[in-house]
């Protein structure tokens, strides 16, 4: 019994030594040195920025590269949302990344953060990043929750409006929106880049409200009356109110037509 145990231990040690030797041979073999490092998925980041992030030496042996470590290094970059490393024998490495896509700038106190379409604040905005995105004001740090915690009504409302603004037929396209102001009691108000026509949306029911806003804008556009509109209030689910400049008036016929079209 004792002799058999010794023999088994000897075989185990021999196999371990053989595996260590084979690993050393493979990870040091010149035939497995990376002649190509491909990067897939980069849109904002440059190739050099990604290589600097993982610090891979030219000609590194592809089997000496720790894929979990390199993936962790990639994910440490604030612009990278997902990463994977692939080896292709004999001499190729592929770094696959998915970058965050910002949809808005969220202002919290004196700080500005970039938010993606899922509501993730993935990085603090830097002065060197002049992004033309809608600014979201009125949210608190408590409104920003990570999974599995459910998002607050305010955050969900902002994300829904941003999604509607990215549709090709949106009357309030995201590029035209300068700021989304969130009020815990009154809901959302959109301010446009042209400095005119704030649009009050309130909470919930946004698809139908957008359709009504579209009818209002279509009504005024051919009449060249758009600059006469002081604000649009679509916060009520049952009606839409258009406030004109004080010096301008609309006759009753136009009011009736507008009311019929906006319903």
C-alpha positions in Angstrom: 0.0 0.0 0.0 2.8 2.4 0.9 4.8 1.5 -2.2 1.8 2.0 -4.4 1.3 5.4 -2.9 4.9 6.4 -3.5 4.7 5.3 -7.1 1.5 7.3 -7.6 3.0 10.4 -6.1 6.1 9.9 -8.3 4.0 9.7 -11.4 2.0 12.8 -10.4 5.2 14.7 -9.8 6.6 13.6 -13.2 3.4 14.6 -15.0 3.4 18.0 -13.3 7.1 18.5 -14.2 6.3 17.5 -17.8 3.3 19.9 -18.0 5.5 22.8 -16.6 8.2 22.0 -19.1 5.6 21.9 -22.0 4.1 25.2 -20.8 7.6 26.9 -20.8 8.3 25.5 -24.2 5.0 26.8 -25.7 5.1 30.2 -24.0 8.6 30.8 -25.2 8.5 29.4 -28.7 9.2 31.9 -31.4 6.6 30.4 -33.7 3.9 31.6 -31.4 5.0 35.2 -31.3 2.3 37.6 -32.3 2.8 39.0 -35.7 -0.6 40.6 -35.7 -2.7 42.3 -33.0 -6.1 43.1 -34.4 -8.5 45.5 -32.7 -12.2 45.1 -33.4 -14.9 47.5 -32.3 -12.9 50.7 -31.7 -14.7 53.8 -32.8 -13.6 56.6 -30.5 -10.4 55.1 -29.1 -7.3 54.9 -31.3 -5.3 51.7 -31.8 -2.4 53.2 -29.9 -4.6 54.2 -26.9 -5.9 50.6 -26.7 -2.4 49.0 -26.9 -1.2 51.5 -24.3 -4.0 50.4 -22.0 -3.0 46.7 -22.1 0.8 47.2 -22.5 1.3 44.3 -24.9 4.9 44.1 -26.1 5.5 43.7 -29.9 6.0 40.0 -30.7 4.6 38.8 -27.4 3.9 35.1 -27.3 0.2 34.6 -27.7 0.1 31.8 -25.1 1.9 33.9 -22.5 -0.9 36.5 -22.6 -3.4 36.1 -19.8 -6.7 36.7 -21.4 -8.6 37.5 -18.1 -5.9 40.0 -17.2 -5.9 41.8 -20.5 -9.7 41.9 -20.5 -9.6 43.4 -17.0 -7.1 46.0 -18.2 -9.3 46.9 -21.2 -12.4 47.2 -19.0 -10.5 49.6 -16.7 -10.7 52.2 -19.5 -13.7 54.4 -19.0 -14.8 54.3 -22.6 -14.8 50.4 -22.8 -18.0 48.7 -21.9 -17.1 45.1 -22.8 -13.9 43.3 -23.9 -12.7 39.9 -25.0 -9.3 38.6 -26.1 -9.0 35.8 -28.7 -5.9 33.8 -29.8 -5.5 32.5 -33.3 -2.7 29.9 -33.8 0.0 30.4 -34.6 0.7 34.2 -34.3 -2.4 36.4 -34.0 -4.2 38.1 -31.1 -7.5 39.8 -31.4 -8.8 42.4 -29.0 -12.6 42.8 -29.3 -14.1 45.8 -27.5 -17.5 47.5 -27.2 -17.3 51.2 -26.5 -19.9 53.1 -24.5 -22.2 55.3 -26.6 -23.1 58.5 -24.8 -26.6 59.9 -25.3 -26.6 62.7 -22.8 -24.6 64.8 -20.4 -25.9 64.5 -16.8 -25.2 67.4 -14.5 -25.0 66.5 -10.8 -24.0 69.5 -8.7 -20.9 71.0 -10.3 -19.9 67.8 -12.0 -20.8 66.5 -15.5 -21.1 62.9 -16.4 -21.7 61.0 -19.7 -24.7 58.7 -19.7 -25.4 55.8 -22.1 -28.8 54.6 -23.2 -29.1 52.2 -20.2 -28.7 55.1 -17.7 -25.2 54.2 -16.8 -22.9 57.1 -15.9 -19.7 55.6 -17.3 -17.3 58.5 -16.9 -17.0 62.1 -15.8 -16.9 64.5 -18.7 -13.5 66.2 -19.4 -13.0 69.7 -20.8 -11.3 68.1 -23.8 -14.5 66.2 -24.8 -16.7 68.8 -26.6 -19.7 66.5 -27.2 -22.9 67.9 -28.6 -25.4 66.0 -26.5 -28.5 67.1 -24.6 -27.7 68.2 -21.0 -29.9 66.6 -18.3 -30.4 68.8 -15.2 -32.5 68.2 -12.1 -31.5 64.6 -11.3 -29.9 63.6 -8.0 -27.3 61.0 -7.3 -30.1 58.9 -5.8 -31.8 58.8 -9.2 -28.7 57.0 -10.7 -29.0 53.3 -9.8 -27.0 50.3 -11.0 -28.6 46.9 -11.8 -30.3 45.1 -10.2 -31.8 48.1 -8.5 -34.8 49.6 -10.5 -34.4 53.1 -12.0 -36.4 55.9 -10.6 -39.3 57.4 -12.5 -37.2 60.5 -13.3 -34.4 58.5 -14.8 -36.7 56.2 -16.7 -38.5 59.3 -18.1 -35.2 60.9 -19.3 -34.1 57.6 -21.0 -37.5 57.2 -22.8 -37.4 60.8 -24.1 -33.9 60.3 -25.3 -34.9 57.1 -27.1 -37.8 58.9 -28.8 -35.5 61.7 -29.8 -33.3 59.3 -31.7 -36.1 58.1 -34.0 -36.0 59.5 -37.5 -39.5 60.9 -37.4 -39.1 62.5 -33.9 -40.5 66.1 -33.7 -38.0 66.7 -30.9 -34.9 65.0 -32.2 -32.0 64.7 -29.7 -29.6 66.9 -31.7 -32.1 69.8 -31.5 -32.5 69.5 -27.7 -30.1 71.5 -25.7 -31.3 70.6 -22.2 -33.8 68.3 -20.5 -34.8 69.8 -17.2 -36.3 67.3 -14.6 -38.6 68.5 -11.9 -39.8 66.0 -9.3 -43.3 67.4 -9.4 -43.8 68.8 -12.9 -41.8 66.2 -14.9 -39.7 66.9 -17.9 -39.3 70.1 -19.9 -37.2 70.2 -23.1 -35.3 73.3 -24.2 -34.2 73.5 -27.8 -30.9 74.8 -29.3 -32.7 77.7 -31.1 -33.5 79.2 -27.7 -37.2 79.2 -28.3 -40.2 77.0 -27.6 -39.7 75.1 -24.4 -41.7 71.9 -24.5 -43.3 70.7 -21.3 -43.8 66.9 -21.3 -44.5 66.1 -17.7 -44.3 62.4 -16.8 -45.4 59.3 -18.8 -47.3 58.9 -22.0 -44.5 60.3 -24.1 -45.2 58.6 -27.5 -48.7 60.1 -27.7 -47.4 63.5 -26.5 -44.8 63.4 -29.2 -47.4 62.7 -31.8 -49.4 65.8 -30.6 -46.3 68.0 -30.6 -45.6 66.8 -34.1 -49.1 67.9 -35.2 -48.6 71.3 -33.6 -45.2 71.8 -35.3 -46.7 70.7 -38.6 -49.5 73.2 -38.2 -47.2 76.2 -37.5 -44.3 75.3 -39.9 -46.0 76.1 -43.3 -47.4 79.4 -41.8 -44.0 80.5 -40.7 -45.4 81.0 -37.3 -42.9 78.9 -35.4 -41.1 81.9 -33.8 -44.4 83.2 -32.5 -44.7 80.1 -30.2 -43.6 81.0 -26.7 -44.0 77.5 -25.2 -45.8 74.2 -25.7 -47.3 72.4 -22.8 -48.0 68.7 -23.5 -47.8 67.6 -19.9 -51.5 66.9 -19.7 -52.4 63.5 -21.3 -55.7 64.8 -22.6 -54.7 68.1 -24.3 -51.9 70.2 -25.6 -51.6 74.0 -24.9 -49.7 76.4 -27.1 -48.7 79.8 -25.7 -48.0 82.5 -28.3 -46.0 85.7 -27.9 -48.1 88.4 -26.2 -48.1 90.7 -29.2 -49.4 87.9 -31.4 -52.9 86.5 -31.6 -54.6 83.6 -33.4 -58.1 84.0 -34.7 -60.8 81.6 -33.5 -60.7 79.7 -36.8 -57.1 78.9 -36.4 -57.6 78.0 -32.8 -60.3 75.5 -33.7 -58.2 74.0 -36.5 -55.2 73.7 -34.2 -57.3 72.1 -31.5 -58.7 69.6 -33.9 -55.4 68.7 -35.3 -53.7 68.4 -31.9 -56.2 66.0 -30.4 
